[in-house]
C-alpha cells in the first residue's frame, strides 16, 4: 500500500482548475528537488531520486517531462536509474490531464 502525498489526477468532474494548477506547481518544486538528488555522487541517492520521480510522474505534472527526457536520452544514465526513468515516462504518459 502506498501513502500518497500528491494529488493524483482522475477523470473526476469535481477536479478543479485550482487543483490542476496546484499539481503543476507542486510538480515543479518536486522536480527541482529530484534534479538536485539526481546529481548526487552517491548511487543510492540517485536511485532513490529516480524512484521518487517515477511516483511523482503519476500526478501528471508536466514539469517532470524534461527531467525524464534528459535521463532517457543521456547515454551516461546508469541502468538502475534508467529503469525508474522508463517507469516515470510510462506513468507520466498514462496520467490523466484534467484540463484536456
HUKARA-V247553 format. One record per pair of residues at least 12 apart in sequence whose C-alpha atoms are under 8 Angstrom apart, sorted by the first residue. I is the first residue (numbers start at 1). GAP is how many residues later the second one is. Records with the same first field share a line. If there is no record, write none. Layout:
I->GAP / GAP
This chain:
6->17 / 50 / 53
7->16 / 52
8->50 / 51 / 52
9->50 / 51 / 86 / 87 / 88 / 89
10->86 / 87 / 88
11->85 / 87
15->83
17->81 / 82
20->78 / 79
23->36 / 37 / 38
24->37 / 38 / 39
27->29 / 32 / 34 / 35 / 36 / 37
28->33 / 35 / 36
30->26
31->22 / 32 / 33 / 36
34->15 / 16 / 18 / 19
35->14 / 32
37->12
38->12
46->35
47->33 / 34 / 37
50->31 / 34 / 35
51->33
53->31 / 32 / 35
54->30 / 31 / 33 / 34 / 35 / 37
55->33 / 36
56->32
57->31 / 32 / 34 / 35 / 38
58->30 / 33 / 34 / 36 / 37
59->33 / 36
60->31 / 32 / 33 / 35 / 36 / 37
61->31
62->30
64->28
65->24 / 27
68->17 / 18 / 20 / 21
71->14
72->13 / 14
